[in-house]
């Protein structure tokens, strides 16, 4: 999820600038951690790195390049179209249970069909994008919660699973924040102007916290010595 630059005012500007810049900077760290050979072996972590790299690149124009160009809008629409399928693919590689893989793959295919139908029917604009984002938010929240619940049901965990629980928690935190913004911006659209600054700050706080939690999980996995476990995403 990505949003445009807000109107700036005094104290809010300082807080917003600090939070947003740290958030965008942290977005690139998971991708940089892929330089760790151990990390690159895991398909799920490659997807995590790509997802966060995309988030960082999508938010850079708000500060540096393309701020007043139509390219920003095109990039935003493309990101909104691809982010949910990418995360569903992450959930697919992260689980070891065949029935869960089948369920996630089915959801991924149905979501792609939904996207295709909406784009063909309404064209790809911010209006059709809002519908796609809404469904995507529900899917990511559902599978993030499912991942956390499955983790808590198990008594013993591999280093990969211990790392993934951070990523599930990070996505849950971020997407709850995004859902709040979505409700105010799309459902209570009449109040957008009065709440826009708060929405932007919530967005970047969610992004910052989520990126930081993700980095903690990946860093912890990288520091652990390889331990033979029943499953890792690279075995799929």
C-alpha positions in Angstrom: 0.0 0.0 0.0 1.4 3.4 -0.9 0.0 7.0 -0.5 1.0 10.4 -1.7 2.7 13.3 0.1 0.6 15.2 2.7 0.2 18.9 3.4 3.0 19.9 5.9 2.6 21.9 9.1 5.2 22.9 11.8 5.5 20.3 14.6 3.6 17.7 12.6 6.1 18.2 9.8 9.1 17.4 12.0 7.5 14.3 13.4 6.3 13.2 10.0 9.7 13.8 8.4 11.5 11.8 11.0 9.1 8.9 11.0 8.7 8.7 7.3 12.4 8.9 6.4 13.3 6.2 9.0 10.4 4.0 7.7 11.5 4.3 4.1 15.2 3.6 5.0 14.2 0.5 6.9 12.3 -0.8 3.9 15.6 -1.5 2.1 17.2 -3.4 4.9 15.4 -6.8 4.4 16.5 -6.8 0.7 20.1 -6.0 1.8 20.0 -8.9 4.2 19.6 -11.2 1.2 23.4 -10.6 0.7 23.6 -13.1 3.5 24.0 -16.4 1.5 22.1 -18.3 4.2 19.2 -16.0 3.7 19.1 -16.2 -0.1 18.5 -20.0 0.1 15.0 -19.5 1.5 12.4 -18.7 -1.2 10.2 -17.0 1.4 13.0 -14.6 2.4 13.6 -13.7 -1.2 10.0 -12.7 -1.5 10.2 -10.7 1.7 13.2 -8.9 0.4 11.5 -8.0 -2.9 8.3 -6.9 -1.1 10.2 -4.5 1.1 12.3 -3.3 -1.7 9.2 -2.4 -3.6 7.8 -0.6 -0.6 11.0 1.5 -0.3 11.0 2.3 -4.0 7.3 3.2 -4.0 7.8 5.7 -1.2 11.0 7.3 -2.4 9.2 9.6 -4.9 7.4 11.2 -2.0 10.8 12.7 -0.9 13.1 12.8 -3.9 12.1 11.9 -7.5 8.9 12.1 -9.6 6.9 14.0 -6.9 5.0 16.0 -9.5 5.0 13.5 -12.4 2.3 11.0 -13.6 4.9 8.2 -13.2 4.2 8.3 -9.5 0.5 7.4 -10.1 1.4 4.6 -12.5 3.9 3.1 -10.0 1.3 3.3 -7.2 -1.3 1.5 -9.3 1.2 -1.2 -10.3 2.2 -1.7 -6.7 -1.4 -2.0 -5.5 -2.0 -4.6 -8.2 1.1 -6.8 -7.4 1.6 -6.5 -3.6 -1.2 -8.9 -2.5 -0.2 -11.8 -5.0 3.4 -11.3 -3.8 2.5 -11.7 -0.2 0.2 -14.7 -0.9 3.2 -16.3 -2.6 5.2 -15.6 0.6 2.6 -17.4 2.7 2.6 -20.3 0.2 6.4 -20.9 0.6 6.3 -20.2 4.3 4.0 -23.1 5.3 4.9 -26.7 5.3 1.3 -28.1 5.4 0.0 -29.3 2.1 -3.6 -28.4 2.8 -2.6 -24.8 3.7 -0.5 -24.6 0.5 -3.6 -25.7 -1.5 -5.8 -23.2 0.2 -3.3 -20.3 -0.3 -2.7 -21.2 -3.9 -6.5 -21.3 -4.5 -6.8 -17.8 -2.9 -4.0 -16.5 -5.0 -5.5 -17.7 -8.3 -9.0 -16.4 -7.4 -7.5 -13.1 -6.4 -5.7 -12.8 -9.8 -9.0 -13.6 -11.5 -10.7 -10.9 -9.5 -8.1 -8.4 -10.4 -8.3 -9.3 -14.1 -12.1 -9.1 -14.1 -12.1 -5.7 -12.4 -9.4 -4.3 -14.7 -11.3 -5.5 -17.8 -14.6 -4.3 -16.5 -13.8 -0.9 -15.0 -10.3 -0.3 -16.3 -7.4 0.1 -13.9 -7.8 3.3 -12.0 -7.8 4.4 -8.3 -11.5 3.3 -8.1 -10.9 -0.3 -9.2 -7.7 -0.3 -7.3 -9.6 0.5 -4.1 -11.7 -2.6 -4.5 -8.6 -4.7 -5.1 -6.8 -3.2 -2.1 -9.8 -3.9 0.1 -9.9 -7.6 -0.7 -6.1 -7.8 -0.5 -6.1 -6.3 3.0 -8.6 -8.9 4.2 -6.6 -11.8 2.7 -3.2 -10.6 4.1 -4.7 -10.0 7.6 -6.3 -13.5 7.5 -3.2 -15.4 6.5 -1.0 -13.3 8.9 -3.3 -14.3 11.8 -3.4 -17.9 10.6 0.4 -18.0 10.5 0.6 -16.7 14.1 -2.0 -19.2 15.3 -0.3 -22.1 13.6 3.0 -21.1 15.2 1.4 -21.0 18.7 -0.1 -24.4 18.3 3.3 -26.0 17.8 5.5 -26.8 20.8 8.8 -27.0 18.9 10.0 -24.7 16.1 12.8 -24.6 13.5 14.9 -21.4 13.1 12.9 -20.7 9.9 9.6 -20.8 11.8 11.0 -18.7 14.6 11.9 -16.1 12.1 8.7 -16.2 10.1 6.6 -15.5 13.2 8.3 -12.0 13.3 7.2 -11.5 9.6 3.7 -12.6 10.3 3.5 -10.2 13.2 5.0 -7.4 11.1 2.5 -7.9 8.3 -0.4 -8.0 10.8 0.8 -4.8 12.5 1.2 -3.0 9.1 -2.0 -4.2 7.6 -4.1 -3.3 10.6 -2.7 0.2 10.2 -3.5 0.1 6.4 -7.0 -1.1 7.1 -7.7 1.9 9.4 -6.5 4.2 6.7 -8.5 2.3 4.1 -11.7 2.7 6.1 -11.3 6.4 6.6 -10.1 7.1 3.0 -12.6 4.9 1.1 -15.5 4.2 3.4 -15.7 7.6 5.2 -14.5 9.5 2.2 -16.3 12.7 3.3 -13.8 13.0 6.1 -10.6 12.5 4.2 -9.4 16.2 4.3 -9.8 16.6 8.0 -8.0 13.3 8.8 -5.5 13.1 6.0 -2.5 14.2 8.1 -3.3 11.6 10.8 -3.7 9.0 8.1 -0.3 9.7 6.6 1.4 9.5 10.0 -0.4 6.2 10.9 0.7 4.9 7.5 4.4 5.6 8.2 4.3 4.5 11.8 2.8 1.2 10.6 5.4 0.9 7.9 8.3 1.7 10.2 7.2 -0.7 12.9 6.5 -3.5 10.4 9.9 -3.1 8.7 11.7 -3.0 12.0 10.0 -6.2 13.2 10.8 -7.9 9.9 14.5 -6.9 10.1 14.6 -8.4 13.7 13.2 -11.7 12.4 15.6 -11.9 9.4 18.6 -10.8 11.5 17.9 -13.4 14.1 17.7 -16.1 11.5 20.9 -15.1 9.9 22.8 -15.2 13.3 21.6 -18.7 14.1 23.8 -21.6 13.1 22.2 -24.0 10.6 20.1 -26.6 12.4 18.5 -29.5 10.6 14.8 -29.1 10.8 11.7 -30.8 9.3 11.0 -27.9 7.0 12.2 -24.7 5.4 10.8 -22.9 2.4 13.8 -23.8 0.2 12.7 -27.5 0.3 9.5 -26.6 -1.6 
